[in-house]
Amino acid sequence: MDGQVSAIQRYCVTDGYGIRTIVFLAGCTMHCLWCQNPESLSNAPRLMYVDNLCAGCGMCKIVCPLDMHGGEAATNWVKNYKNCEKCLKCADVCPYMALNVSSKIMSDEQVVKSVMKDEVFYRNTGGGITLSGGEPLLQADFSAEILSKIQAAGISTAIETAGFVTFAKIEKVLPYTDLFLYDIKAIDQGTHKKYTGVDNAQILRNVRKLARMGKEIIVRVPLIPGVNDGAEFTKIADFAKSLDTVQELHIMPFHNVGADKYRQMGLHYEMGDVKEDNEEKVEEARIYAESLGLRVSIGGSGY
């Protein structure tokens, strides 16, 4: 079975237990303003341009059927990306990787083969594979194929999900998922919809159902200044504590490491003016969550 894969990231220690490999799948059901993986929002490949790698060789101009790039550099593509037909010929010929694509098609067997290269690290640390995104459950059948093969090899499996999918998609991976890393951005519906573009009723309903089924869940919270780093975090922590199988909560401090990706894709980054320095709020959140009896860790590779 084939799927659309954005990236495979090795030697991660904040996205499940032990040393893990994170497989980022393309496509998402939400549009969080702070998303640090905009390359994973679409389930189709997107062109990305890294200007400091461009040598102005002009190869992109030669192959572009619409003369999108202009001059002898790729720069003009960023200005004109909305008219791009996504043929991706320019990325194929770019000798300096200034132009590349956001995702590629891989088979489940290719993913498993790549992940299992680090099998010794998983077995020595209790680690394994975590599927992330985007929203990996948009590719539920593909995810299930990968997880079933990894689990059959005796390796730990996990999924990071925002839960904004039908429960039927979750059911496809249930038998093969040891741990759910469940992102909760807000409890207040108005806040959630304002900053993510979607209602959160289905998200909360799905995680309650997972908990009732006895699945191990770690709640993950991207702590966004002015959005959920005050009273809203308190609501999230209280909700997490109410779920019987949740013993741990991850706080992911806001940062702007994804800002360059928006520029590379010709997109506007809504959170560019938000300051990253919110250590005080992170500490307040940690103290409150621990006061509820939850184990707390800080950090994570994506939200």
N, C-alpha and C positions, 0 to 999 in steps of 0.2 A: 504494500500500500504506500502511496506517495502522499507527502504533505509539504506545506510551505514553512520553511525554517529560517528564522532571522539570524540566529547565532547559536554557537555552542561555547559555553564558558566553563573552563575547568578550574579545579582547586578552590572552590567556594566553601566557606565555612559559616555563612550566616543565613542559609536558605534550607534549613533542615539539619539533621544530626550528622556529625562527622564531616569528612571531606566529600564534597559533592560536585557533580557536573550539572550545570544548568543548561537545558535546551529551551531556547526561546522560540516559540511558534508565532507565526504571523496572523494578524487579525484580532480585532477587539470590538466588543459591544459597547464600550464606553469611550468618552473623550474627556478625560480628566485634564484640567488646564495645566497641571504640573507634570504631566506624563514625561518620564525620562527616557521612554523607549518609543518615540514617535514613528520610528521605522517599522514598528510592529503593529501599528494601528490598522493598516490595510492588509488584506490577505493576498494582495497582488504585489509583485516587485515594484519598488519605487527607486528612481534614480537619485543618487546622492553625490554631491560635489564637494571635494575637500580642496579649497583654493590653494592652500600652501603646498600642496603636492603637484600642482599644475605647472608644467614647464613650457606651456604655450606651443606645443609641437604641431597643433592643428589637425591631428588625426581625427578628432571628434567632428570637426567641421566637414572633413572629407566624406565621412560615412553618413552624416545626418541627412535624411531625406527632406527635412523641412528647413534646413539651414538655421537651426535653432541656436547654434553656439556662437556664431559671429566671430569675426577677426581670426586670430590664431589661438584663441584660448576657449576654455569651457565656461568662462564667467557669465556670458549672456544667458546661458541656460537657466540660471537661478532666476533671472528676471522674467523668463518666458515659459517657466515650467508648466503652466496651466495649459499651454497649447501642445505640450509634448505628447506624442502618440505612444510613448513607452516601448518603442522598438528595442531600446537598450543596446543598439549597435555601438554607440559611442563607448559604453562601458567595456564592451568586448575588446575594443582596439586600444583603449587607453594604456600606454606602457608604464605609467607612473601610478596607477590606481587612484588618480585624482577623481575619476568617475567610477562609481561602483553601484551595486544594487543592494537594496535593503533586505532581500530574502531570496532564497533559492529552493527549488524543489529537491527533496531528498526522499528516499524510500525509508520505511521503518527499519529495514535491515542495515542501511547505511548509518542511520542514527545510532542503532544499537552497537554496531561495530566500532563506531567512533567513541561512544561512551565507555565501552568495556575495555578500552585501552588502559584505563586507570583502575581496573578491577582491584588490584592489590591495595590501593589506597582506601577503597570502600571497605574492603574486608578488615583492614587493620584499624579503621577508625569508626566503623559502624555507619559509614556514609553511603552514598548512592547517587541516584539521579533525581533531579527535580525538573518538572516541566513548568515553564513559565511563559510569558508573552509580553505584550498582547494578552489574549485570553486563550489558553491552550484548549479549553473545552469547546471552543468553536470548531476545533478539529478533533472531536471526541473519538471518532473511530480510529484515526491515526494515533492519537494519544494512547488509546487502549492497546493497540498493537505493540507500541513501544514498551509500555509499562508491563504488559503481560510477559514479554520476552525477558525483560530485566528481572522481574520478580521470580520468574522460573529459574533464573540463574542464582537465586538466593541473595539478590542485592536489594537494598531498601529503595522504595519508590515514594515520590511525593509530587504533589501538584500545587502550584500557586495559582489561585483563582480569585476573581472578584465576585464570582457567584451569580453574575447577571446572565444566566442561561436557564433553559428549561431543566427541570430535575431529570428528565429523560436523558439528557446529555451527561449529567453527573453519574447516573446509573450505569452508563457504559464503562466508566473507569473504576467504579466502586470496588469490584473484586480484585483489582490490581494496584490499588493505591493504599499505601501504609499510612500516609500522613497528608492531611490537607493544610496548606498554608493559606488561610482565608483572609483576604484583604477587606477591611471595613473602613471606609473613608469618613462616614458620618452616620448618625442615627436620625437626626432631624431630616425629614424628607425634603423640605425646601432647600436646605443647605446642600444636601446630596445632589439634587437635580441641578442646582445653580452651578456647581463646580465640576460635575461629572457628565452632565447632559442626560442623566436617566434617573428614574425613580428607584428607591432602594427596597421596596416591599418584597420583591422576588429574592433579592440578595439575602435579606434577613430570614425570610421563610425557608430558603434552601439550607442555610447554616443551622437553623433550629432542627430541621429534619435530619441533617447529617449527625448532629449531636444525639438526637433521640435514637439513631441507629447504632450509636456507640463508636463512631469513627473518631480517631484521634485528630484533633484540630489545634493549630496554633493560630491565633488571631494576630494579624499584622496591620499596623496603622501607620500610614505615611503622615507624619506630623507637619502640617502645613501652616505657616504663620498666618494668623488672621482668619483661618478657616476652621480648623479643628484642634487647635493647640490650647484650648481653655476648657470651657464648660462642655463643649462637644466631645472632647476626649474623655471627660468623666463619664458621659453617657455611654461611650463605646466600651470603656473598661467595665462599667457596671453590666452592660449587656454581655460582654465576654464572660464575666464571672457567673452569669445566670445559666450558661451552657455547661452541662454536666461534664462533658469530655474536654473542656478547655482548661488547661492548667498553666498555659504559657502565653505571653503576649510579646510581640516584637514591635518596638518603636523604631520607625525609619525616619530619621531627621531629614528635613527638606534640604536639598542642594540643587545647584544649577548645572550639574555635569551633563545634562541632556541638551542644554541650550545650543551647543554647536551643531547637534544633529538637526535641529529645526532649520538653522541657517543652511546647512548642507542640502536640505530638501526644499529650500525655497519657501519655508513656512514661517509664520509669525509665532514667537514664543510668548504666551500671555503672562508668564510669571517672571519675566526678565528683570523687573524692578524690585522683586521680593528679596529681602536680605536673607542670607543663609544662616546668619548668626542667631540661633534660637536655643542655645545651650541651656539657658535658664528654664525655658518651657519644657525642654526634653527632660530635665531633671525633675521638674514638678510632676510631669506625667509619669515618670518612673516611680517616684515616691508614692503617688496615688495608686497606681496599679499594684504595687507590692503591698500596700496597706490592705488590699482586698485578698491577699494571699496568692496572687498570681506571680509566677516566675517571669522575670522581665529581661529581655536582651535588647540591645540597641544596635541598629544597622541592618542592612539588607541590600540585595543587588538590584532590585527593581520595584517600581510601583507605578 
